[in-house]
Amino acid sequence: MISLAELNCENLFDVRHDEMKQDIEYTPKGSRHWTFERFKNKVENIQQALLFCVSDKGETLPDLIALCEVENDYVLKTLTTKYKFKKRGYRYIMTTSPDLRGIDVALMYNHLTFKPYNQRTVRIDCLEGMKLTRDLLCISGKTVNEDTIHVIVAHAPSMTGGKKATDPFREHVSNEINHIIDSIRHINVNANIIVTGDFNATQKDESVKMIIRNDMHDISEDAEGENGAMATYKYRGRWQKIDHIIVSTPLKENLIGCYLNDAPFLLEEDSKGGVKPKRTFLGYKYNGGYSDHLPVVAIFDL
């Protein structure tokens, strides 16, 4: 059995300004007054969210954790080796993208249950009018039973500028993902492939449909939580499934389950009704929460 969790961390920045990056707001003198204490609290909150993805007592952790909106090596080193995750056995691989704000994607893995043997990043060439965005992270590894799994972590461009205007940018990223899938299948037509991350699009959008049409399956389509969450993200009172776990047929056939981690501590009351993710900031007001996204979890019997 092997488990995977995916989470958009909602701006997991350190407190230092990186040259050539637009991250001033996440510094002590920036507009969000981002101090080391707030950073430490954020790291521990993300760890807490991940601790309860597989076990309601935090005893069993995911073998693989795909992360979006993580800033740099320091952030990932802190996340994998400090506080609640000290001596938990996690290692990580991440991108170094040209994203203007300096955010990246990463894969954390338990080195006792998953052994990477190949990794690469794929740079997204920008279309006209498209901002520099996150690289795709592609990792191949073996489980303890010698099953090979290929993981592609993506964080597609946002809808800033309008959905219609930015749809082509997300479709451009999905086209690159399909090229990677095809290259893997060229070696093994029955490969175990996982495509996961924040796609800033639902299954109704063409960018997600493009990947599914490539003989892939969105196992997160019907994922729900146990405490009121209907999707990973809530915008203006409406739940939206924009974080996905999309897998090849062999993995779908070995799926045990896919669900949202909506543990009560990850939620707060929504004035528009129901609950919503307890995020770190409400506008520029510090809220001390976890993330504006919830983790989505899949478990496979391999």
TIDREN-902143 format. One record per residue (C-alpha): z, x, y negated. Coordinates in pm, whole numbers. Layout:
# TIDREN-902143
<site><zz>Z</zz><xx>X</xx><yy>Y</yy></site>
...
This chain:
# TIDREN-902143
<site><zz>0</zz><xx>0</xx><yy>0</yy></site>
<site><zz>-78</zz><xx>121</xx><yy>-351</yy></site>
<site><zz>1</zz><xx>-39</xx><yy>-686</yy></site>
<site><zz>-161</zz><xx>-17</xx><yy>-1029</yy></site>
<site><zz>-30</zz><xx>-130</xx><yy>-1368</yy></site>
<site><zz>-227</zz><xx>-141</xx><yy>-1692</yy></site>
<site><zz>-73</zz><xx>-162</xx><yy>-2040</yy></site>
<site><zz>-187</zz><xx>-132</xx><yy>-2399</yy></site>
<site><zz>118</zz><xx>37</xx><yy>-2554</yy></site>
<site><zz>57</zz><xx>-88</xx><yy>-2912</yy></site>
<site><zz>33</zz><xx>235</xx><yy>-3110</yy></site>
<site><zz>245</zz><xx>483</xx><yy>-2917</yy></site>
<site><zz>240</zz><xx>757</xx><yy>-3184</yy></site>
<site><zz>460</zz><xx>1059</xx><yy>-3234</yy></site>
<site><zz>603</zz><xx>1122</xx><yy>-3582</yy></site>
<site><zz>374</zz><xx>1407</xx><yy>-3688</yy></site>
<site><zz>49</zz><xx>1383</xx><yy>-3880</yy></site>
<site><zz>-251</zz><xx>1518</xx><yy>-3692</yy></site>
<site><zz>-512</zz><xx>1680</xx><yy>-3914</yy></site>
<site><zz>-835</zz><xx>1480</xx><yy>-3948</yy></site>
<site><zz>-671</zz><xx>1166</xx><yy>-3803</yy></site>
<site><zz>-573</zz><xx>847</xx><yy>-3981</yy></site>
<site><zz>-214</zz><xx>837</xx><yy>-3858</yy></site>
<site><zz>-13</zz><xx>881</xx><yy>-4180</yy></site>
<site><zz>144</zz><xx>535</xx><yy>-4145</yy></site>
<site><zz>315</zz><xx>653</xx><yy>-3824</yy></site>
<site><zz>515</zz><xx>931</xx><yy>-3991</yy></site>
<site><zz>864</zz><xx>921</xx><yy>-4147</yy></site>
<site><zz>720</zz><xx>893</xx><yy>-4499</yy></site>
<site><zz>441</zz><xx>656</xx><yy>-4395</yy></site>
<site><zz>421</zz><xx>283</xx><yy>-4454</yy></site>
<site><zz>590</zz><xx>209</xx><yy>-4118</yy></site>
<site><zz>872</zz><xx>464</xx><yy>-4168</yy></site>
<site><zz>810</zz><xx>595</xx><yy>-3817</yy></site>
<site><zz>1111</zz><xx>813</xx><yy>-3736</yy></site>
<site><zz>1198</zz><xx>1005</xx><yy>-3420</yy></site>
<site><zz>1460</zz><xx>741</xx><yy>-3334</yy></site>
<site><zz>1195</zz><xx>469</xx><yy>-3350</yy></site>
<site><zz>961</zz><xx>683</xx><yy>-3141</yy></site>
<site><zz>1233</zz><xx>744</xx><yy>-2882</yy></site>
<site><zz>1313</zz><xx>373</xx><yy>-2868</yy></site>
<site><zz>944</zz><xx>293</xx><yy>-2828</yy></site>
<site><zz>907</zz><xx>536</xx><yy>-2537</yy></site>
<site><zz>1212</zz><xx>393</xx><yy>-2361</yy></site>
<site><zz>1082</zz><xx>39</xx><yy>-2418</yy></site>
<site><zz>744</zz><xx>124</xx><yy>-2262</yy></site>
<site><zz>924</zz><xx>284</xx><yy>-1969</yy></site>
<site><zz>1138</zz><xx>-29</xx><yy>-1930</yy></site>
<site><zz>827</zz><xx>-248</xx><yy>-1928</yy></site>
<site><zz>673</zz><xx>-36</xx><yy>-1653</yy></site>
<site><zz>994</zz><xx>-11</xx><yy>-1449</yy></site>
<site><zz>982</zz><xx>-383</xx><yy>-1373</yy></site>
<site><zz>613</zz><xx>-413</xx><yy>-1288</yy></site>
<site><zz>653</zz><xx>-386</xx><yy>-910</yy></site>
<site><zz>1022</zz><xx>-456</xx><yy>-853</yy></site>
<site><zz>1251</zz><xx>-694</xx><yy>-1042</yy></site>
<site><zz>1526</zz><xx>-434</xx><yy>-1004</yy></site>
<site><zz>1319</zz><xx>-138</xx><yy>-1125</yy></site>
<site><zz>1352</zz><xx>39</xx><yy>-791</yy></site>
<site><zz>981</zz><xx>68</xx><yy>-704</yy></site>
<site><zz>740</zz><xx>202</xx><yy>-964</yy></site>
<site><zz>360</zz><xx>166</xx><yy>-980</yy></site>
<site><zz>167</zz><xx>446</xx><yy>-812</yy></site>
<site><zz>-92</zz><xx>438</xx><yy>-1092</yy></site>
<site><zz>-44</zz><xx>339</xx><yy>-1456</yy></site>
<site><zz>-341</zz><xx>305</xx><yy>-1692</yy></site>
<site><zz>-243</zz><xx>324</xx><yy>-2059</yy></site>
<site><zz>-422</zz><xx>245</xx><yy>-2386</yy></site>
<site><zz>-321</zz><xx>337</xx><yy>-2742</yy></site>
<site><zz>-138</zz><xx>660</xx><yy>-2665</yy></site>
<site><zz>-174</zz><xx>936</xx><yy>-2920</yy></site>
<site><zz>-154</zz><xx>1278</xx><yy>-2761</yy></site>
<site><zz>-19</zz><xx>1520</xx><yy>-2503</yy></site>
<site><zz>330</zz><xx>1526</xx><yy>-2656</yy></site>
<site><zz>359</zz><xx>1149</xx><yy>-2629</yy></site>
<site><zz>252</zz><xx>1146</xx><yy>-2262</yy></site>
<site><zz>475</zz><xx>1440</xx><yy>-2172</yy></site>
<site><zz>771</zz><xx>1258</xx><yy>-2327</yy></site>
<site><zz>680</zz><xx>932</xx><yy>-2155</yy></site>
<site><zz>645</zz><xx>1087</xx><yy>-1809</yy></site>
<site><zz>940</zz><xx>1331</xx><yy>-1808</yy></site>
<site><zz>1213</zz><xx>1205</xx><yy>-2043</yy></site>
<site><zz>1475</zz><xx>930</xx><yy>-2057</yy></site>
<site><zz>1424</zz><xx>654</xx><yy>-1796</yy></site>
<site><zz>1136</zz><xx>840</xx><yy>-1625</yy></site>
<site><zz>1315</zz><xx>1173</xx><yy>-1586</yy></site>
<site><zz>1266</zz><xx>1297</xx><yy>-1228</yy></site>
<site><zz>1052</zz><xx>994</xx><yy>-1139</yy></site>
<site><zz>763</zz><xx>1214</xx><yy>-1027</yy></site>
<site><zz>496</zz><xx>1105</xx><yy>-1274</yy></site>
<site><zz>215</zz><xx>1324</xx><yy>-1397</yy></site>
<site><zz>-71</zz><xx>1230</xx><yy>-1625</yy></site>
<site><zz>-430</zz><xx>1288</xx><yy>-1729</yy></site>
<site><zz>-557</zz><xx>1175</xx><yy>-2067</yy></site>
<site><zz>-857</zz><xx>1189</xx><yy>-2298</yy></site>
<site><zz>-898</zz><xx>1368</xx><yy>-2629</yy></site>
<site><zz>-1123</zz><xx>1124</xx><yy>-2807</yy></site>
<site><zz>-1284</zz><xx>1131</xx><yy>-3153</yy></site>
<site><zz>-1118</zz><xx>797</xx><yy>-3236</yy></site>
<site><zz>-1046</zz><xx>790</xx><yy>-3609</yy></site>
<site><zz>-681</zz><xx>696</xx><yy>-3566</yy></site>
<site><zz>-628</zz><xx>949</xx><yy>-3287</yy></site>
<site><zz>-549</zz><xx>706</xx><yy>-3006</yy></site>
<site><zz>-654</zz><xx>773</xx><yy>-2647</yy></site>
<site><zz>-632</zz><xx>640</xx><yy>-2293</yy></site>
<site><zz>-442</zz><xx>796</xx><yy>-2004</yy></site>
<site><zz>-365</zz><xx>761</xx><yy>-1636</yy></site>
<site><zz>-12</zz><xx>825</xx><yy>-1515</yy></site>
<site><zz>26</zz><xx>878</xx><yy>-1143</yy></site>
<site><zz>298</zz><xx>942</xx><yy>-887</yy></site>
<site><zz>202</zz><xx>1282</xx><yy>-752</yy></site>
<site><zz>362</zz><xx>1200</xx><yy>-416</yy></site>
<site><zz>133</zz><xx>900</xx><yy>-354</yy></site>
<site><zz>-187</zz><xx>990</xx><yy>-542</yy></site>
<site><zz>-362</zz><xx>1328</xx><yy>-554</yy></site>
<site><zz>-642</zz><xx>1359</xx><yy>-812</yy></site>
<site><zz>-923</zz><xx>1590</xx><yy>-707</yy></site>
<site><zz>-1178</zz><xx>1521</xx><yy>-979</yy></site>
<site><zz>-1154</zz><xx>1413</xx><yy>-1342</yy></site>
<site><zz>-1389</zz><xx>1382</xx><yy>-1637</yy></site>
<site><zz>-1419</zz><xx>1205</xx><yy>-1967</yy></site>
<site><zz>-1730</zz><xx>1029</xx><yy>-2092</yy></site>
<site><zz>-1795</zz><xx>1037</xx><yy>-2466</yy></site>
<site><zz>-1938</zz><xx>716</xx><yy>-2614</yy></site>
<site><zz>-2235</zz><xx>784</xx><yy>-2841</yy></site>
<site><zz>-2206</zz><xx>554</xx><yy>-3140</yy></site>
<site><zz>-2462</zz><xx>289</xx><yy>-3220</yy></site>
<site><zz>-2559</zz><xx>227</xx><yy>-3581</yy></site>
<site><zz>-2259</zz><xx>89</xx><yy>-3768</yy></site>
<site><zz>-2019</zz><xx>171</xx><yy>-3484</yy></site>
<site><zz>-1702</zz><xx>369</xx><yy>-3551</yy></site>
<site><zz>-1599</zz><xx>662</xx><yy>-3336</yy></site>
<site><zz>-1416</zz><xx>523</xx><yy>-3035</yy></site>
<site><zz>-1219</zz><xx>616</xx><yy>-2724</yy></site>
<site><zz>-1368</zz><xx>819</xx><yy>-2440</yy></site>
<site><zz>-1379</zz><xx>676</xx><yy>-2090</yy></site>
<site><zz>-1141</zz><xx>844</xx><yy>-1845</yy></site>
<site><zz>-1274</zz><xx>881</xx><yy>-1489</yy></site>
<site><zz>-1046</zz><xx>1006</xx><yy>-1212</yy></site>
<site><zz>-1100</zz><xx>1032</xx><yy>-836</yy></site>
<site><zz>-806</zz><xx>1086</xx><yy>-604</yy></site>
<site><zz>-667</zz><xx>1035</xx><yy>-258</yy></site>
<site><zz>-374</zz><xx>825</xx><yy>-143</yy></site>
<site><zz>-122</zz><xx>939</xx><yy>117</yy></site>
<site><zz>-342</zz><xx>773</xx><yy>382</yy></site>
<site><zz>-645</zz><xx>974</xx><yy>264</yy></site>
<site><zz>-813</zz><xx>671</xx><yy>107</yy></site>
<site><zz>-1025</zz><xx>773</xx><yy>-193</yy></site>
<site><zz>-991</zz><xx>569</xx><yy>-513</yy></site>
<site><zz>-1197</zz><xx>608</xx><yy>-829</yy></site>
<site><zz>-1028</zz><xx>487</xx><yy>-1149</yy></site>
<site><zz>-1208</zz><xx>430</xx><yy>-1481</yy></site>
<site><zz>-980</zz><xx>366</xx><yy>-1781</yy></site>
<site><zz>-1139</zz><xx>211</xx><yy>-2090</yy></site>
<site><zz>-1036</zz><xx>92</xx><yy>-2435</yy></site>
<site><zz>-1335</zz><xx>-83</xx><yy>-2587</yy></site>
<site><zz>-1395</zz><xx>-115</xx><yy>-2963</yy></site>
<site><zz>-1197</zz><xx>-383</xx><yy>-3144</yy></site>
<site><zz>-1332</zz><xx>-692</xx><yy>-3320</yy></site>
<site><zz>-1263</zz><xx>-547</xx><yy>-3665</yy></site>
<site><zz>-1568</zz><xx>-647</xx><yy>-3868</yy></site>
<site><zz>-1618</zz><xx>-970</xx><yy>-3675</yy></site>
<site><zz>-1680</zz><xx>-1058</xx><yy>-3312</yy></site>
<site><zz>-2054</zz><xx>-1119</xx><yy>-3343</yy></site>
<site><zz>-2110</zz><xx>-792</xx><yy>-3529</yy></site>
<site><zz>-1906</zz><xx>-585</xx><yy>-3284</yy></site>
<site><zz>-2011</zz><xx>-746</xx><yy>-2952</yy></site>
<site><zz>-2297</zz><xx>-492</xx><yy>-2913</yy></site>
<site><zz>-2045</zz><xx>-204</xx><yy>-2937</yy></site>
<site><zz>-1837</zz><xx>-338</xx><yy>-2648</yy></site>
<site><zz>-2151</zz><xx>-407</xx><yy>-2445</yy></site>
<site><zz>-2259</zz><xx>-48</xx><yy>-2511</yy></site>
<site><zz>-1931</zz><xx>75</xx><yy>-2358</yy></site>
<site><zz>-1976</zz><xx>-156</xx><yy>-2057</yy></site>
<site><zz>-2323</zz><xx>-14</xx><yy>-2004</yy></site>
<site><zz>-2171</zz><xx>335</xx><yy>-1983</yy></site>
<site><zz>-1911</zz><xx>207</xx><yy>-1737</yy></site>
<site><zz>-2187</zz><xx>65</xx><yy>-1517</yy></site>
<site><zz>-2362</zz><xx>404</xx><yy>-1518</yy></site>
<site><zz>-2041</zz><xx>562</xx><yy>-1387</yy></site>
<site><zz>-2003</zz><xx>294</xx><yy>-1118</yy></site>
<site><zz>-2363</zz><xx>350</xx><yy>-1008</yy></site>
<site><zz>-2311</zz><xx>726</xx><yy>-989</yy></site>
<site><zz>-2005</zz><xx>679</xx><yy>-765</yy></site>
<site><zz>-2192</zz><xx>438</xx><yy>-538</yy></site>
<site><zz>-2480</zz><xx>682</xx><yy>-512</yy></site>
<site><zz>-2240</zz><xx>899</xx><yy>-309</yy></site>
<site><zz>-2059</zz><xx>616</xx><yy>-128</yy></site>
<site><zz>-2191</zz><xx>260</xx><yy>-146</yy></site>
<site><zz>-1854</zz><xx>126</xx><yy>-25</yy></site>
<site><zz>-1641</zz><xx>322</xx><yy>-271</yy></site>
<site><zz>-1301</zz><xx>195</xx><yy>-388</yy></site>
<site><zz>-1352</zz><xx>160</xx><yy>-764</yy></site>
<site><zz>-1109</zz><xx>32</xx><yy>-1027</yy></site>
<site><zz>-1217</zz><xx>-33</xx><yy>-1387</yy></site>
<site><zz>-920</zz><xx>-117</xx><yy>-1607</yy></site>
<site><zz>-800</zz><xx>-117</xx><yy>-1965</yy></site>
<site><zz>-819</zz><xx>-314</xx><yy>-2287</yy></site>
<site><zz>-1172</zz><xx>-449</xx><yy>-2326</yy></site>
<site><zz>-1105</zz><xx>-653</xx><yy>-2641</yy></site>
<site><zz>-1304</zz><xx>-924</xx><yy>-2464</yy></site>
<site><zz>-1242</zz><xx>-1204</xx><yy>-2217</yy></site>
<site><zz>-1436</zz><xx>-1281</xx><yy>-1901</yy></site>
<site><zz>-1647</zz><xx>-1524</xx><yy>-2104</yy></site>
<site><zz>-1787</zz><xx>-1235</xx><yy>-2308</yy></site>
<site><zz>-2102</zz><xx>-1049</xx><yy>-2212</yy></site>
<site><zz>-1936</zz><xx>-707</xx><yy>-2213</yy></site>
<site><zz>-1708</zz><xx>-811</xx><yy>-1926</yy></site>
<site><zz>-1978</zz><xx>-1010</xx><yy>-1748</yy></site>
<site><zz>-2198</zz><xx>-699</xx><yy>-1743</yy></site>
<site><zz>-1946</zz><xx>-513</xx><yy>-1527</yy></site>
<site><zz>-1879</zz><xx>-810</xx><yy>-1298</yy></site>
<site><zz>-2254</zz><xx>-853</xx><yy>-1236</yy></site>
<site><zz>-2257</zz><xx>-497</xx><yy>-1103</yy></site>
<site><zz>-2098</zz><xx>-626</xx><yy>-779</yy></site>
<site><zz>-1747</zz><xx>-597</xx><yy>-924</yy></site>
<site><zz>-1461</zz><xx>-848</xx><yy>-927</yy></site>
<site><zz>-1215</zz><xx>-930</xx><yy>-1205</yy></site>
<site><zz>-900</zz><xx>-975</xx><yy>-997</yy></site>
<site><zz>-695</zz><xx>-1023</xx><yy>-1317</yy></site>
<site><zz>-886</zz><xx>-1338</xx><yy>-1415</yy></site>
<site><zz>-620</zz><xx>-1574</xx><yy>-1278</yy></site>
<site><zz>-319</zz><xx>-1346</xx><yy>-1330</yy></site>
<site><zz>-17</zz><xx>-1519</xx><yy>-1481</yy></site>
<site><zz>349</zz><xx>-1442</xx><yy>-1533</yy></site>
<site><zz>662</zz><xx>-1616</xx><yy>-1411</yy></site>
<site><zz>819</zz><xx>-1674</xx><yy>-1752</yy></site>
<site><zz>550</zz><xx>-1850</xx><yy>-1952</yy></site>
<site><zz>286</zz><xx>-1583</xx><yy>-2014</yy></site>
<site><zz>-70</zz><xx>-1700</xx><yy>-1947</yy></site>
<site><zz>-242</zz><xx>-1373</xx><yy>-2040</yy></site>
<site><zz>-164</zz><xx>-1021</xx><yy>-2160</yy></site>
<site><zz>-217</zz><xx>-1088</xx><yy>-2533</yy></site>
<site><zz>-147</zz><xx>-1373</xx><yy>-2773</yy></site>
<site><zz>-332</zz><xx>-1419</xx><yy>-3102</yy></site>
<site><zz>-248</zz><xx>-1700</xx><yy>-3343</yy></site>
<site><zz>-74</zz><xx>-1901</xx><yy>-3076</yy></site>
<site><zz>-347</zz><xx>-1863</xx><yy>-2812</yy></site>
<site><zz>-323</zz><xx>-1648</xx><yy>-2499</yy></site>
<site><zz>-621</zz><xx>-1416</xx><yy>-2444</yy></site>
<site><zz>-704</zz><xx>-1219</xx><yy>-2129</yy></site>
<site><zz>-850</zz><xx>-906</xx><yy>-2282</yy></site>
<site><zz>-682</zz><xx>-656</xx><yy>-2048</yy></site>
<site><zz>-860</zz><xx>-646</xx><yy>-1713</yy></site>
<site><zz>-842</zz><xx>-498</xx><yy>-1366</yy></site>
<site><zz>-1194</zz><xx>-508</xx><yy>-1221</yy></site>
<site><zz>-1252</zz><xx>-373</xx><yy>-871</yy></site>
<site><zz>-1523</zz><xx>-314</xx><yy>-614</yy></site>
<site><zz>-1554</zz><xx>-538</xx><yy>-307</yy></site>
<site><zz>-1358</zz><xx>-313</xx><yy>-63</yy></site>
<site><zz>-1053</zz><xx>-324</xx><yy>-293</yy></site>
<site><zz>-1085</zz><xx>-697</xx><yy>-354</yy></site>
<site><zz>-1079</zz><xx>-751</xx><yy>22</yy></site>
<site><zz>-754</zz><xx>-553</xx><yy>41</yy></site>
<site><zz>-584</zz><xx>-717</xx><yy>-259</yy></site>
<site><zz>-229</zz><xx>-835</xx><yy>-198</yy></site>
<site><zz>-180</zz><xx>-980</xx><yy>-545</yy></site>
<site><zz>-244</zz><xx>-949</xx><yy>-919</yy></site>
<site><zz>0</zz><xx>-1079</xx><yy>-1180</yy></site>
<site><zz>145</zz><xx>-1026</xx><yy>-1527</yy></site>
<site><zz>479</zz><xx>-862</xx><yy>-1587</yy></site>
<site><zz>638</zz><xx>-1106</xx><yy>-1831</yy></site>
<site><zz>1000</zz><xx>-1017</xx><yy>-1769</yy></site>
<site><zz>1219</zz><xx>-1211</xx><yy>-2018</yy></site>
<site><zz>1307</zz><xx>-899</xx><yy>-2219</yy></site>
<site><zz>934</zz><xx>-844</xx><yy>-2292</yy></site>
<site><zz>905</zz><xx>-1187</xx><yy>-2459</yy></site>
<site><zz>1028</zz><xx>-1365</xx><yy>-2768</yy></site>
<site><zz>994</zz><xx>-1719</xx><yy>-2899</yy></site>
<site><zz>662</zz><xx>-1806</xx><yy>-3061</yy></site>
<site><zz>687</zz><xx>-2030</xx><yy>-3368</yy></site>
<site><zz>353</zz><xx>-2184</xx><yy>-3263</yy></site>
<site><zz>502</zz><xx>-2282</xx><yy>-2928</yy></site>
<site><zz>609</zz><xx>-2116</xx><yy>-2606</yy></site>
<site><zz>664</zz><xx>-1742</xx><yy>-2590</yy></site>
<site><zz>474</zz><xx>-1430</xx><yy>-2695</yy></site>
<site><zz>502</zz><xx>-1055</xx><yy>-2629</yy></site>
<site><zz>787</zz><xx>-894</xx><yy>-2821</yy></site>
<site><zz>598</zz><xx>-635</xx><yy>-3019</yy></site>
<site><zz>710</zz><xx>-326</xx><yy>-3210</yy></site>
<site><zz>605</zz><xx>-451</xx><yy>-3553</yy></site>
<site><zz>552</zz><xx>-793</xx><yy>-3709</yy></site>
<site><zz>309</zz><xx>-693</xx><yy>-3979</yy></site>
<site><zz>491</zz><xx>-398</xx><yy>-4134</yy></site>
<site><zz>836</zz><xx>-528</xx><yy>-4043</yy></site>
<site><zz>999</zz><xx>-328</xx><yy>-3763</yy></site>
<site><zz>1072</zz><xx>-563</xx><yy>-3473</yy></site>
<site><zz>1200</zz><xx>-307</xx><yy>-3221</yy></site>
<site><zz>1002</zz><xx>-458</xx><yy>-2935</yy></site>
<site><zz>784</zz><xx>-326</xx><yy>-2656</yy></site>
<site><zz>416</zz><xx>-398</xx><yy>-2716</yy></site>
<site><zz>185</zz><xx>-674</xx><yy>-2836</yy></site>
<site><zz>36</zz><xx>-667</xx><yy>-2484</yy></site>
<site><zz>197</zz><xx>-738</xx><yy>-2146</yy></site>
<site><zz>138</zz><xx>-524</xx><yy>-1836</yy></site>
<site><zz>-102</zz><xx>-653</xx><yy>-1572</yy></site>
<site><zz>-30</zz><xx>-539</xx><yy>-1215</yy></site>
<site><zz>-234</zz><xx>-523</xx><yy>-894</yy></site>
<site><zz>-116</zz><xx>-431</xx><yy>-544</yy></site>
<site><zz>-354</zz><xx>-333</xx><yy>-263</yy></site>
<site><zz>-302</zz><xx>-291</xx><yy>110</yy></site>
<site><zz>-484</zz><xx>33</xx><yy>196</yy></site>
